[in-house]
Amino acid sequence: MGHGGGTGGTGEKMKEGAAKSVEKGKATVDNSARTAARVASETGQKIKEKVKRTLSDHKTGTETHDEL
């Protein structure tokens, strides 16, 4: 009597929990990708500005030694 009758609800809760976990994981990956893209863009912009300054300094005969 009652063999396996009450496990259906537990299985559904586990599926729901797994689905929520997957969604949270996707959101975390998406957020990480956006952050990485922003950092890469900012770094690229800094490099671009440094190259501009370096080229300008070479034309004018001055030098700067800025860090990135």
Secondary structure in CASP SS format (residue, H / E / C, confidence):
PFRMAT SS
TARGET T0000
AUTHOR 0000-0000-0000
METHOD secondary structure of the structure
MODEL  1
M C 1.00
G C 1.00
H C 1.00
G C 1.00
G C 1.00
G C 1.00
T H 1.00
G H 1.00
G H 1.00
T H 1.00
G H 1.00
E H 1.00
K H 1.00
M H 1.00
K H 1.00
E H 1.00
G H 1.00
A H 1.00
A H 1.00
K H 1.00
S H 1.00
V H 1.00
E H 1.00
K H 1.00
G H 1.00
K H 1.00
A H 1.00
T H 1.00
V H 1.00
D H 1.00
N H 1.00
S H 1.00
A H 1.00
R H 1.00
T H 1.00
A H 1.00
A H 1.00
R H 1.00
V H 1.00
A H 1.00
S H 1.00
E H 1.00
T H 1.00
G H 1.00
Q H 1.00
K H 1.00
I H 1.00
K H 1.00
E H 1.00
K H 1.00
V H 1.00
K H 1.00
R H 1.00
T H 1.00
L H 1.00
S H 1.00
D H 1.00
H H 1.00
K H 1.00
T H 1.00
G C 1.00
T C 1.00
E C 1.00
T C 1.00
H C 1.00
D C 1.00
E C 1.00
L C 1.00
END
